[in-house]
């Protein structure tokens, strides 16, 4: 097998390695999704003084498998009054954008001679926001396809919320790329190598007040973009009986569920890449590309560790904060974050111009 592989031309070997990376990244994402759900249920139980799922397998570790089997074999009901084409399309549109955005996230340095990024695009951030913007269509179509007023209200709420915070999120990262001078996410990670003040990481979250403010805006917008508390108004069970997905069951409902958690994983990976140095650590030479197989695996582990830390934060906030009113949510997005993000871009541009002159 090895001899056969070595006899292939470089282009064919590249395609094979890319296919392996795609499959591996998808499997890892689905595994993290499954155990993030389990972690959410266990952390929620801890906060509320309960035990949580602990029956399926040792310590409840097989609970995600049990939930997956249940979703596949549950009865799937398609109400007669729905618009069927949009009804079937909506769950796919909710999940697919999060999976597609895996392509440009550098989840490691080198593994052998292979870069640990599926597509090292020079316009990686533009690709990311272009694909992320498609996610709103899944939720809006779900509300429209249900042909019922409560799901429709959930879809309308969601479209307004996601569009509002996509603007703030997109504008918040512009100062980062002004500092870097490149839209490639690998270049963003390179700009965060080394230390400052002798021991602090040179991550953008610590580099300047402008980049720290950019992180704060991005973080809050990430909660709104993923429909997580305190910004889960599109689902709001108290007012909407479940929101845009109320007419769905079985695997179609599960795909909305998967889309939410995969989006959490995606925005966590984006925050790690843009503000927390990606796969790097500033000590022991871990901010340089790996030259050995164990070094490459360690970089992937560092990246996943940072992502998991953000996922735990998402979960913790959900069970500790109350939900915003809808007018508060929109006021924060349009009258607070967008002007602050604009001002941050202006201040960053002036600062970089002044520094270039001196």
Residue frames as qw, qx, qy, qz and C-alpha x, y, z in Angstrom:
[[0.000, 0.885, 0.465, 0.000, 0.00, 0.00, 0.00],
 [0.297, -0.808, 0.101, 0.498, 2.80, 2.45, 0.94],
 [0.409, -0.165, 0.602, 0.665, 4.69, 1.64, -2.26],
 [0.230, 0.610, 0.673, 0.348, 1.52, 2.18, -4.31],
 [0.109, -0.938, -0.274, 0.184, 0.96, 5.53, -2.62],
 [0.384, -0.643, 0.293, 0.594, 4.56, 6.66, -3.14],
 [0.409, 0.101, 0.672, 0.609, 4.29, 5.91, -6.85],
 [0.182, 0.829, 0.528, 0.040, 1.40, 8.35, -7.24],
 [0.342, 0.493, 0.049, 0.799, 2.07, 11.84, -8.58],
 [0.159, -0.056, -0.459, 0.872, 2.08, 14.80, -6.17],
 [0.403, -0.141, -0.142, -0.893, -1.34, 16.09, -7.25],
 [0.713, -0.233, -0.595, -0.288, -3.03, 12.72, -6.61],
 [0.510, -0.153, -0.654, 0.538, -1.34, 12.42, -3.21],
 [0.047, -0.056, 0.224, -0.972, -2.58, 15.92, -2.38],
 [0.584, -0.208, -0.332, -0.711, -6.17, 14.99, -3.26],
 [0.704, -0.216, -0.675, 0.049, -5.98, 11.83, -1.14],
 [0.343, -0.097, -0.537, 0.765, -4.59, 13.74, 1.85],
 [0.256, -0.130, 0.007, -0.958, -7.28, 16.42, 1.45],
 [0.678, -0.251, -0.513, -0.463, -9.99, 13.75, 1.44],
 [0.619, -0.204, -0.666, 0.364, -8.56, 12.19, 4.59],
 [0.137, -0.014, -0.354, 0.925, -8.45, 15.61, 6.29],
 [0.447, -0.218, -0.236, -0.835, -12.06, 16.34, 5.28],
 [0.732, -0.286, -0.591, -0.180, -13.31, 13.04, 6.72],
 [0.533, -0.143, -0.583, 0.596, -11.22, 13.41, 9.88],
 [0.031, -0.094, 0.186, -0.978, -12.36, 17.02, 10.48],
 [0.579, -0.270, -0.342, -0.689, -16.02, 16.06, 9.97],
 [0.725, -0.257, -0.635, 0.076, -15.76, 13.07, 12.34],
 [0.368, -0.078, -0.486, 0.789, -14.06, 15.20, 15.01],
 [0.234, -0.178, -0.010, -0.956, -16.72, 17.92, 14.64],
 [0.690, -0.295, -0.456, -0.479, -19.58, 15.43, 14.99],
 [0.659, -0.199, -0.630, 0.358, -17.88, 13.84, 18.01],
 [0.157, 0.007, -0.347, 0.925, -17.43, 17.23, 19.69],
 [0.445, -0.254, -0.235, -0.826, -21.07, 18.05, 18.89],
 [0.722, -0.299, -0.600, -0.174, -22.28, 14.83, 20.49],
 [0.610, -0.273, -0.540, 0.511, -20.29, 15.27, 23.67],
 [0.006, 0.175, -0.125, 0.977, -21.02, 18.99, 23.90],
 [0.597, -0.383, -0.353, -0.610, -24.69, 18.03, 24.21],
 [0.765, -0.315, -0.534, 0.175, -23.78, 15.57, 26.96],
 [0.405, -0.002, -0.357, 0.842, -21.60, 18.20, 28.67],
 [0.245, -0.341, -0.085, -0.903, -24.46, 20.70, 28.52],
 [0.724, -0.421, -0.413, -0.358, -26.82, 18.26, 30.20],
 [0.733, -0.235, -0.475, 0.427, -24.28, 17.38, 32.89],
 [0.246, 0.119, -0.218, 0.937, -23.29, 21.01, 33.58],
 [0.430, -0.415, -0.228, -0.769, -26.96, 22.01, 33.70],
 [0.781, -0.399, -0.476, -0.066, -27.60, 19.21, 36.18],
 [0.581, -0.078, -0.411, 0.698, -24.63, 20.33, 38.30],
 [0.015, -0.255, 0.066, -0.965, -25.88, 23.92, 38.41],
 [0.596, -0.348, -0.208, -0.693, -29.41, 22.81, 39.31],
 [0.401, -0.377, 0.711, -0.437, -28.31, 20.22, 41.89],
 [0.929, 0.153, 0.090, -0.325, -29.30, 17.17, 39.80],
 [0.728, -0.267, 0.576, 0.260, -27.38, 14.12, 38.58],
 [0.361, 0.625, -0.425, -0.546, -27.89, 14.37, 34.81],
 [0.911, 0.259, -0.225, -0.231, -27.67, 11.50, 32.28],
 [0.161, -0.613, 0.765, -0.117, -25.60, 8.67, 33.76],
 [0.835, 0.011, 0.471, -0.284, -27.34, 5.43, 32.66],
 [0.853, 0.522, -0.008, -0.017, -26.14, 4.79, 29.10],
 [0.729, 0.420, -0.323, 0.434, -22.62, 3.42, 29.43],
 [0.611, -0.334, -0.364, 0.619, -20.00, 4.28, 32.09],
 [0.169, -0.419, -0.168, 0.876, -20.66, 7.79, 33.47],
 [0.443, 0.723, 0.381, -0.369, -23.31, 8.24, 30.76],
 [0.148, -0.526, 0.509, 0.665, -20.70, 8.43, 27.99],
 [0.177, 0.164, 0.862, 0.445, -22.87, 6.43, 25.57],
 [0.234, 0.636, 0.520, -0.520, -25.82, 8.83, 25.96],
 [0.241, 0.569, -0.307, -0.724, -25.01, 10.64, 22.64],
 [0.099, 0.100, -0.912, -0.385, -25.15, 7.29, 20.80],
 [0.104, 0.431, 0.864, -0.237, -28.49, 6.49, 22.45],
 [0.232, 0.663, 0.211, -0.680, -29.87, 9.90, 21.46],
 [0.176, 0.427, -0.593, -0.660, -28.68, 9.45, 17.88],
 [0.026, -0.123, -0.976, -0.179, -30.33, 6.03, 17.55],
 [0.154, 0.566, 0.674, -0.449, -33.55, 7.43, 19.03],
 [0.227, 0.611, -0.086, -0.753, -33.58, 10.32, 16.54],
 [0.145, 0.243, -0.791, -0.543, -33.11, 7.96, 13.57],
 [0.144, -0.227, -0.956, -0.114, -35.91, 5.58, 14.62],
 [0.188, 0.399, 0.492, -0.751, -38.39, 8.12, 15.90],
 [0.395, 0.621, 0.665, 0.127, -41.58, 8.47, 13.87],
 [0.167, -0.170, 0.206, 0.949, -41.24, 11.28, 11.34],
 [0.236, 0.707, 0.648, -0.158, -44.44, 13.24, 10.75],
 [0.168, 0.044, 0.301, 0.938, -44.88, 15.76, 7.94],
 [0.273, 0.512, 0.522, -0.626, -47.96, 17.90, 8.62],
 [0.469, 0.536, 0.646, 0.274, -50.33, 18.19, 5.68],
 [0.124, 0.958, 0.244, -0.081, -50.41, 22.00, 5.75],
 [0.433, -0.643, 0.300, 0.556, -46.66, 22.64, 5.33],
 [0.537, 0.772, -0.253, -0.227, -44.90, 23.85, 2.17],
 [0.971, -0.159, 0.152, 0.098, -43.06, 20.60, 1.58],
 [0.713, 0.518, -0.128, 0.454, -40.09, 21.68, -0.57],
 [0.016, 0.735, -0.332, 0.591, -39.05, 24.41, 1.87],
 [0.784, -0.512, 0.178, -0.303, -39.94, 22.17, 4.81],
 [0.970, 0.001, 0.038, 0.239, -37.41, 19.56, 3.67],
 [0.564, 0.599, -0.133, 0.553, -34.77, 22.09, 2.60],
 [0.262, -0.869, 0.131, -0.399, -34.72, 24.16, 5.82],
 [0.814, -0.542, 0.196, 0.072, -32.98, 21.65, 8.16],
 [0.835, 0.201, 0.130, 0.496, -30.21, 21.10, 5.59],
 [0.267, 0.759, -0.010, 0.593, -29.61, 24.85, 5.25],
 [0.516, -0.816, 0.119, -0.231, -29.36, 25.12, 9.03],
 [0.863, -0.384, 0.266, 0.194, -26.59, 22.51, 9.29],
 [0.814, 0.397, 0.145, 0.398, -24.55, 22.70, 6.07],
 [0.205, 0.898, -0.154, 0.358, -23.03, 26.24, 6.47],
 [0.550, -0.735, 0.382, -0.102, -21.39, 25.31, 9.79],
 [0.893, -0.069, 0.381, 0.228, -19.83, 22.22, 8.22],
 [0.642, 0.669, 0.111, 0.359, -18.62, 24.09, 5.12],
 [0.041, -0.944, 0.222, -0.241, -16.81, 26.68, 7.22],
 [0.835, -0.431, 0.283, 0.190, -14.52, 23.99, 8.59],
 [0.810, 0.467, 0.113, 0.337, -12.62, 24.27, 5.31],
 [0.344, 0.758, -0.154, 0.533, -10.73, 27.48, 6.13],
 [0.565, -0.780, 0.186, -0.193, -10.05, 27.04, 9.87],
 [0.487, 0.502, -0.671, 0.247, -6.36, 26.19, 10.53],
 [0.820, -0.507, -0.030, -0.264, -6.75, 23.52, 13.23],
 [0.839, -0.377, 0.203, 0.337, -3.03, 22.73, 13.44],
 [0.038, -0.778, 0.427, 0.460, 0.35, 23.58, 11.93],
 [0.499, 0.460, -0.670, -0.302, 1.90, 20.66, 10.08],
 [0.845, -0.179, 0.471, -0.180, 1.36, 16.91, 10.24],
 [0.762, 0.113, 0.466, 0.436, 4.22, 15.44, 8.31],
 [0.258, -0.025, 0.351, 0.900, 4.33, 17.55, 5.14],
 [0.077, -0.606, -0.672, -0.419, 0.64, 18.43, 5.23],
 [0.107, -0.233, 0.205, -0.945, -0.79, 21.78, 6.36],
 [0.049, -0.372, -0.882, 0.284, -3.57, 21.26, 8.89],
 [0.347, 0.468, 0.183, -0.792, -6.11, 23.36, 7.03],
 [0.641, 0.385, 0.662, 0.049, -8.44, 22.03, 4.36],
 [0.460, 0.704, 0.311, 0.443, -8.34, 25.13, 2.14],
 [0.454, -0.453, -0.103, 0.760, -5.71, 27.78, 2.84],
 [0.304, 0.773, 0.434, 0.348, -7.62, 30.59, 1.09],
 [0.343, 0.129, -0.094, 0.926, -6.20, 34.09, 0.81],
 [0.340, -0.332, -0.065, -0.877, -9.71, 35.42, 1.49],
 [0.322, -0.165, -0.917, 0.170, -10.56, 32.94, 4.24],
 [0.057, 0.309, 0.565, -0.762, -12.48, 35.40, 6.43],
 [0.426, 0.224, -0.207, -0.852, -14.63, 36.55, 3.49],
 [0.478, -0.024, -0.831, -0.283, -15.47, 32.92, 2.70],
 [0.186, -0.206, -0.838, 0.470, -16.39, 32.37, 6.36],
 [0.221, 0.348, 0.358, -0.838, -18.79, 35.29, 6.61],
 [0.443, 0.184, -0.490, -0.728, -20.24, 34.54, 3.18],
 [0.447, -0.111, -0.880, -0.117, -21.12, 30.99, 4.21],
 [0.086, -0.243, -0.721, 0.643, -22.27, 31.98, 7.72],
 [0.316, 0.197, 0.035, -0.927, -24.79, 34.39, 6.20],
 [0.482, -0.029, -0.713, -0.509, -26.53, 31.44, 4.54],
 [0.177, -0.133, -0.905, 0.362, -27.48, 29.97, 7.92],
 [0.292, 0.217, 0.351, -0.863, -30.30, 32.46, 8.43],
 [0.521, 0.121, -0.489, -0.690, -32.15, 31.03, 5.41],
 [0.369, -0.088, -0.925, 0.029, -32.60, 27.66, 7.10],
 [0.033, -0.323, -0.691, 0.646, -34.37, 29.19, 10.09],
 [0.336, 0.308, -0.014, -0.890, -36.43, 31.64, 8.03],
 [0.484, 0.090, -0.694, -0.526, -37.51, 28.90, 5.62],
 [0.228, -0.178, -0.926, 0.244, -38.44, 26.64, 8.53],
 [0.152, 0.373, 0.487, -0.775, -40.78, 29.31, 9.87],
 [0.428, 0.325, -0.272, -0.798, -42.24, 30.03, 6.43],
 [0.386, 0.087, -0.862, -0.317, -42.60, 26.35, 5.46],
 [0.002, 0.172, 0.885, -0.433, -44.51, 25.47, 8.63],
 [0.238, -0.413, -0.531, -0.701, -47.44, 27.61, 7.42],
 [0.520, -0.643, -0.550, 0.119, -48.27, 28.41, 11.04],
 [0.026, -0.936, -0.001, -0.350, -48.08, 31.71, 12.91],
 [0.637, -0.738, 0.209, 0.079, -45.84, 30.72, 15.84],
 [0.788, -0.059, 0.334, 0.514, -43.03, 29.17, 13.77],
 [0.413, 0.716, 0.242, 0.508, -43.36, 32.10, 11.36],
 [0.266, -0.947, 0.061, -0.167, -42.86, 34.59, 14.21],
 [0.767, -0.483, 0.299, 0.298, -39.81, 32.62, 15.29],
 [0.706, 0.292, 0.342, 0.548, -38.37, 32.79, 11.77],
 [0.161, 0.883, 0.138, 0.419, -39.01, 36.54, 11.48],
 [0.521, -0.839, 0.153, 0.030, -37.39, 37.15, 14.85],
 [0.814, -0.232, 0.336, 0.413, -34.41, 35.11, 13.82],
 [0.582, 0.561, 0.259, 0.529, -33.88, 36.88, 10.49],
 [0.058, -0.944, 0.012, -0.324, -33.84, 40.30, 12.19],
 [0.670, -0.695, 0.247, 0.084, -31.57, 39.07, 14.98],
 [0.833, -0.052, 0.341, 0.432, -29.04, 37.26, 12.80],
 [0.473, 0.695, 0.185, 0.509, -28.78, 40.03, 10.20],
 [0.235, -0.948, 0.065, -0.206, -28.28, 42.63, 12.95],
 [0.649, -0.653, 0.371, 0.124, -25.50, 40.77, 14.70],
 [0.826, 0.253, 0.279, 0.419, -23.84, 39.57, 11.49],
 [0.283, 0.869, 0.000, 0.406, -23.15, 43.23, 10.72],
 [0.413, -0.847, 0.296, -0.160, -21.65, 43.84, 14.15],
 [0.871, -0.260, 0.367, 0.200, -19.65, 40.59, 14.02],
 [0.736, 0.488, 0.199, 0.425, -18.27, 41.30, 10.55],
 [0.127, 0.901, -0.108, 0.401, -17.27, 44.85, 11.47],
 [0.650, -0.726, 0.224, -0.034, -15.68, 43.73, 14.76],
 [0.872, -0.136, 0.302, 0.361, -12.95, 41.70, 13.01],
 [0.515, 0.809, 0.034, 0.281, -11.86, 44.47, 10.61],
 [0.205, -0.898, 0.377, -0.096, -9.31, 45.90, 13.12],
 [0.807, -0.294, 0.489, 0.155, -7.67, 42.46, 13.31],
 [0.760, 0.398, 0.364, 0.364, -7.08, 42.40, 9.56],
 [0.169, 0.961, -0.099, 0.197, -5.92, 46.02, 9.59],
 [0.495, -0.722, 0.482, 0.035, -3.22, 44.91, 12.02],
 [0.786, -0.071, 0.573, 0.219, -2.35, 41.78, 10.02],
 [0.193, 0.619, -0.404, -0.645, -2.63, 43.25, 6.51],
 [0.224, 0.144, -0.897, -0.352, -3.90, 39.93, 5.12],
 [0.727, -0.121, 0.008, -0.676, -7.25, 38.13, 4.97],
 [0.708, 0.128, -0.694, -0.017, -5.69, 34.67, 5.28],
 [0.735, -0.627, -0.010, -0.260, -6.45, 33.04, 8.65],
 [0.891, -0.057, -0.144, 0.428, -3.03, 31.35, 8.72],
 [0.348, 0.494, -0.131, 0.786, -1.47, 34.83, 8.55],
 [0.469, -0.709, -0.004, -0.526, -3.62, 35.89, 11.50],
 [0.907, -0.402, -0.074, 0.097, -2.16, 33.05, 13.56],
 [0.722, 0.222, -0.116, 0.645, 1.41, 33.96, 12.49],
 [0.032, 0.673, -0.064, 0.736, 0.78, 37.54, 13.66],
 [0.655, -0.651, 0.047, -0.381, 0.06, 36.21, 17.17],
 [0.889, -0.001, -0.328, 0.320, 3.27, 34.22, 17.70],
 [0.380, 0.356, -0.388, 0.761, 5.82, 35.16, 20.35],
 [0.405, -0.612, -0.574, 0.363, 5.31, 36.96, 23.66],
 [0.063, 0.761, 0.020, 0.645, 4.86, 40.49, 24.92],
 [0.418, -0.765, 0.287, -0.399, 6.29, 41.94, 28.14],
 [0.026, 0.523, -0.837, 0.157, 8.48, 38.87, 28.25],
 [0.159, -0.003, 0.960, -0.231, 5.84, 36.34, 29.31],
 [0.543, 0.416, 0.419, -0.597, 2.32, 37.26, 28.08],
 [0.561, 0.319, 0.691, 0.326, 1.02, 35.63, 24.89],
 [0.026, -0.262, 0.275, 0.925, 1.06, 37.92, 21.87],
 [0.158, 0.490, 0.842, 0.160, -2.57, 37.07, 21.14],
 [0.011, 0.450, 0.305, 0.839, -4.82, 39.74, 19.68],
 [0.488, -0.722, -0.470, -0.143, -7.08, 39.65, 22.73],
 [0.608, -0.647, -0.118, 0.444, -4.09, 41.09, 24.65],
 [0.594, 0.226, 0.192, 0.748, -2.23, 43.08, 21.98],
 [0.048, 0.156, 0.021, 0.986, -4.14, 46.38, 22.19],
 [0.310, 0.301, 0.544, -0.720, -7.36, 47.95, 23.52],
 [0.523, 0.342, -0.289, -0.725, -8.76, 48.01, 19.97],
 [0.484, 0.132, -0.835, -0.226, -8.33, 44.26, 19.44],
 [0.020, -0.133, -0.862, 0.489, -9.67, 43.51, 22.94],
 [0.432, 0.335, 0.247, -0.800, -12.78, 45.57, 22.17],
 [0.536, 0.278, -0.585, -0.542, -13.10, 43.68, 18.85],
 [0.270, 0.010, -0.957, 0.110, -13.07, 40.41, 20.81],
 [0.193, 0.238, 0.656, -0.690, -15.78, 41.62, 23.20],
 [0.544, 0.355, -0.076, -0.756, -18.09, 42.59, 20.33],
 [0.492, 0.242, -0.774, -0.318, -17.38, 39.34, 18.49],
 [0.077, -0.016, -0.936, 0.343, -18.08, 37.28, 21.62],
 [0.373, 0.328, 0.507, -0.704, -21.49, 38.82, 22.29],
 [0.565, 0.405, -0.316, -0.646, -22.40, 38.66, 18.59],
 [0.282, 0.194, -0.933, -0.110, -21.43, 34.98, 18.64],
 [0.191, 0.209, 0.828, -0.484, -24.09, 34.29, 21.29],
 [0.505, 0.477, 0.171, -0.699, -26.70, 36.04, 19.12],
 [0.450, 0.443, -0.609, -0.480, -25.58, 34.29, 15.92],
 [0.247, 0.081, -0.965, 0.016, -25.89, 30.85, 17.54],
 [0.584, -0.450, -0.346, -0.580, -29.30, 31.59, 19.15],
 [0.576, -0.154, -0.687, 0.416, -27.87, 30.91, 22.58],
 [0.411, -0.855, -0.314, 0.035, -29.09, 32.40, 25.86],
 [0.155, 0.511, 0.543, -0.648, -29.31, 35.28, 26.59],
 [0.286, 0.413, -0.310, -0.807, -30.14, 35.79, 22.89],
 [0.122, 0.090, 0.966, 0.207, -32.31, 32.73, 22.15],
 [0.407, 0.344, 0.241, -0.811, -35.36, 34.76, 21.13],
 [0.473, 0.218, -0.608, -0.600, -35.97, 32.78, 17.88],
 [0.408, -0.109, -0.907, -0.007, -36.84, 29.73, 20.00],
 [0.226, -0.205, 0.355, -0.884, -38.31, 31.42, 23.11],
 [0.226, -0.239, -0.942, -0.074, -40.48, 28.54, 24.33],
 [0.023, 0.414, 0.616, -0.670, -42.52, 30.75, 26.66],
 [0.336, 0.511, 0.040, -0.791, -43.92, 32.89, 23.86],
 [0.488, 0.448, -0.508, -0.551, -43.58, 30.71, 20.74],
 [0.924, -0.075, 0.277, -0.252, -44.06, 27.14, 22.00],
 [0.827, -0.107, 0.430, 0.345, -40.66, 26.24, 20.57],
 [0.001, -0.694, 0.318, 0.646, -40.23, 28.70, 17.70],
 [0.461, 0.534, -0.453, -0.545, -39.33, 28.00, 14.09],
 [0.258, 0.254, -0.923, -0.130, -38.77, 24.23, 14.54],
 [0.516, -0.051, 0.596, -0.613, -42.02, 23.33, 16.29],
 [0.834, 0.310, 0.001, -0.456, -43.47, 21.48, 13.27],
 [0.527, 0.515, -0.675, -0.031, -40.39, 19.24, 12.90],
 [0.853, -0.380, 0.295, -0.203, -39.73, 15.82, 14.34],
 [0.959, 0.051, 0.173, 0.219, -37.21, 12.98, 14.18],
 [0.695, -0.054, 0.186, 0.692, -34.03, 13.65, 12.18],
 [0.209, 0.714, 0.248, 0.621, -35.27, 16.93, 10.72],
 [0.440, -0.882, -0.040, -0.164, -35.59, 18.34, 14.23],
 [0.814, -0.404, 0.136, 0.394, -32.21, 16.82, 15.13],
 [0.608, 0.381, 0.190, 0.670, -30.57, 18.62, 12.20],
 [0.090, -0.876, -0.054, -0.470, -31.62, 22.00, 13.62],
 [0.731, -0.674, 0.096, 0.045, -30.21, 20.85, 16.94],
 [0.823, -0.030, 0.198, 0.531, -26.97, 19.78, 15.24],
 [0.374, 0.694, 0.154, 0.595, -26.80, 23.09, 13.37],
 [0.341, -0.907, 0.025, -0.245, -26.93, 25.08, 16.60],
 [0.765, -0.557, 0.247, 0.208, -24.14, 23.11, 18.25],
 [0.753, 0.234, 0.258, 0.558, -22.00, 22.97, 15.09],
 [0.170, 0.846, 0.079, 0.499, -22.31, 26.76, 14.86],
 [0.566, -0.812, 0.143, -0.030, -21.14, 26.96, 18.47],
 [0.836, -0.191, 0.287, 0.426, -18.09, 24.89, 17.53],
 [0.553, 0.573, 0.235, 0.557, -17.46, 27.08, 14.48],
 [0.054, -0.920, 0.019, -0.388, -17.62, 30.43, 16.30],
 [0.720, -0.648, 0.211, 0.130, -15.48, 29.00, 19.11],
 [0.797, 0.072, 0.293, 0.523, -12.89, 27.96, 16.50],
 [0.327, 0.767, 0.162, 0.528, -13.09, 31.44, 14.93],
 [0.360, -0.912, 0.092, -0.174, -12.51, 33.16, 18.28],
 [0.816, -0.396, 0.278, 0.317, -9.56, 30.88, 18.98],
 [0.693, 0.341, 0.295, 0.563, -8.10, 31.64, 15.54],
 [0.189, 0.814, 0.159, 0.526, -8.68, 35.38, 15.51],
 [0.285, -0.844, 0.145, -0.431, -8.01, 36.33, 19.12],
 [0.738, -0.565, 0.351, -0.113, -6.30, 33.48, 21.00],
 [0.117, -0.651, 0.714, 0.229, -3.46, 32.40, 18.74],
 [0.803, 0.273, -0.401, -0.346, -5.11, 29.39, 17.09],
 [0.956, -0.068, -0.272, 0.082, -2.98, 26.27, 17.56],
 [0.456, 0.511, -0.429, 0.589, -0.08, 28.18, 19.15],
 [0.614, -0.753, -0.175, 0.157, 1.22, 28.55, 22.68],
 [0.240, 0.916, -0.249, 0.202, 3.96, 31.13, 23.25],
 [0.465, -0.668, 0.573, -0.095, 6.17, 28.85, 25.35],
 [0.677, -0.210, 0.695, 0.120, 8.52, 25.94, 24.61],
 [0.036, -0.275, 0.681, 0.678, 8.55, 26.74, 20.89],
 [0.312, 0.408, 0.856, -0.063, 4.90, 25.76, 20.44],
 [0.328, 0.778, 0.176, -0.506, 4.23, 28.84, 18.31],
 [0.120, 0.550, -0.648, -0.513, 6.31, 27.48, 15.42],
 [0.832, 0.217, -0.290, -0.419, 5.18, 24.92, 12.79],
 [0.822, -0.345, 0.447, -0.071, 5.72, 21.34, 13.93],
 [0.320, 0.611, -0.686, -0.231, 8.61, 19.37, 12.48],
 [0.018, 0.116, -0.988, 0.104, 7.62, 16.03, 14.04],
 [0.417, -0.364, -0.730, -0.401, 4.45, 13.95, 14.14],
 [0.398, -0.517, -0.645, 0.397, 3.99, 14.30, 17.96],
 [0.129, -0.270, -0.092, 0.950, 4.48, 18.07, 17.62],
 [0.250, -0.144, -0.511, -0.810, 1.79, 18.27, 14.94],
 [0.466, -0.463, -0.744, -0.121, -0.64, 16.26, 17.06],
 [0.340, -0.415, -0.476, 0.697, 0.14, 18.48, 20.07],
 [0.047, 0.077, -0.139, -0.986, -0.77, 21.59, 18.07],
 [0.419, -0.318, -0.640, -0.560, -4.10, 20.03, 17.10],
 [0.494, -0.456, -0.692, 0.263, -4.67, 19.17, 20.77],
 [0.197, -0.260, -0.246, 0.913, -3.92, 22.77, 21.82],
 [0.237, -0.101, -0.366, -0.895, -6.42, 24.09, 19.27],
 [0.521, -0.389, -0.699, -0.296, -9.14, 21.65, 20.38],
 [0.425, -0.369, -0.603, 0.566, -8.46, 22.46, 24.04],
 [0.005, -0.145, -0.069, 0.987, -9.05, 26.17, 23.41],
 [0.397, -0.198, -0.537, -0.717, -12.24, 25.42, 21.43],
 [0.526, -0.398, -0.750, 0.037, -13.59, 23.20, 24.22],
 [0.251, -0.269, -0.442, 0.818, -12.92, 25.98, 26.75],
 [0.231, 0.029, -0.149, -0.961, -15.16, 28.32, 24.76],
 [0.509, -0.261, -0.702, -0.423, -17.85, 25.64, 24.43],
 [0.425, -0.379, -0.705, 0.423, -17.91, 25.25, 28.23],
 [0.036, -0.201, -0.192, 0.960, -18.31, 29.03, 28.50],
 [0.378, -0.130, -0.479, -0.782, -21.28, 28.96, 26.07],
 [0.543, -0.350, -0.759, -0.083, -22.91, 26.25, 28.17],
 [0.341, -0.303, -0.565, 0.687, -22.24, 27.98, 31.49],
 [0.111, 0.064, -0.013, -0.992, -23.72, 31.29, 30.30],
 [0.430, -0.261, -0.638, -0.583, -26.89, 29.55, 29.11],
 [0.588, -0.465, -0.662, 0.029, -27.70, 28.28, 32.59],
 [0.415, -0.348, -0.388, 0.746, -26.64, 31.41, 34.48],
 [0.008, 0.136, -0.084, -0.987, -28.06, 34.38, 32.55],
 [0.430, 0.548, 0.595, -0.402, -31.69, 35.43, 31.94],
 [0.453, 0.448, 0.578, 0.509, -33.02, 36.03, 28.45],
 [0.053, -0.188, 0.046, 0.980, -33.02, 39.57, 27.04],
 [0.470, 0.643, 0.443, -0.412, -36.24, 41.21, 25.88],
 [0.663, 0.444, 0.439, 0.413, -36.42, 41.48, 22.10],
 [0.162, 0.965, 0.063, 0.197, -36.27, 45.28, 22.10],
 [0.480, -0.780, 0.366, 0.165, -33.15, 45.12, 24.33],
 [0.771, -0.014, 0.516, 0.373, -31.56, 42.63, 21.93],
 [0.516, 0.673, 0.338, 0.409, -32.13, 44.82, 18.88],
 [0.119, -0.989, 0.056, -0.068, -31.15, 48.01, 20.72],
 [0.639, -0.580, 0.415, 0.290, -27.85, 46.43, 21.75],
 [0.718, 0.189, 0.502, 0.444, -27.09, 45.34, 18.21],
 [0.384, 0.719, 0.345, 0.466, -28.04, 48.46, 16.24],
 [0.107, -0.947, -0.025, -0.301, -27.56, 51.34, 18.68],
 [0.586, -0.733, 0.337, 0.079, -24.58, 50.05, 20.66],
 [0.780, -0.195, 0.487, 0.342, -22.44, 47.46, 18.89],
 [0.626, 0.587, 0.329, 0.394, -22.53, 48.75, 15.31],
 [0.066, 0.969, -0.086, 0.220, -21.52, 52.34, 16.26],
 [0.581, -0.694, 0.412, 0.103, -18.84, 51.02, 18.66],
 [0.816, 0.071, 0.455, 0.350, -17.49, 48.66, 15.97],
 [0.464, 0.799, 0.168, 0.343, -17.37, 51.56, 13.45],
 [0.203, -0.943, 0.234, -0.119, -15.55, 53.76, 15.96],
 [0.763, -0.429, 0.441, 0.198, -13.11, 50.93, 16.68],
 [0.754, 0.411, 0.326, 0.396, -12.29, 50.61, 12.96],
 [0.212, 0.924, 0.011, 0.316, -11.68, 54.36, 12.73],
 [0.461, -0.822, 0.333, -0.028, -9.47, 54.48, 15.83],
 [0.843, -0.154, 0.432, 0.282, -7.47, 51.45, 14.64],
 [0.637, 0.616, 0.232, 0.402, -6.92, 52.99, 11.20],
 [0.005, -0.957, 0.132, -0.257, -5.78, 56.30, 12.72],
 [0.662, -0.639, 0.386, 0.069, -3.47, 54.50, 15.16],
 [0.837, 0.075, 0.402, 0.362, -1.86, 52.40, 12.41],
 [0.445, 0.801, 0.116, 0.383, -1.45, 55.48, 10.17],
 [0.245, -0.927, 0.237, -0.159, 0.19, 57.43, 13.01],
 [0.777, -0.425, 0.428, 0.178, 2.50, 54.52, 13.83],
 [0.776, 0.384, 0.311, 0.393, 3.50, 54.23, 10.16],
 [0.229, 0.918, -0.009, 0.324, 4.35, 57.96, 10.05],
 [0.361, -0.832, 0.397, -0.143, 6.59, 57.73, 13.10]]
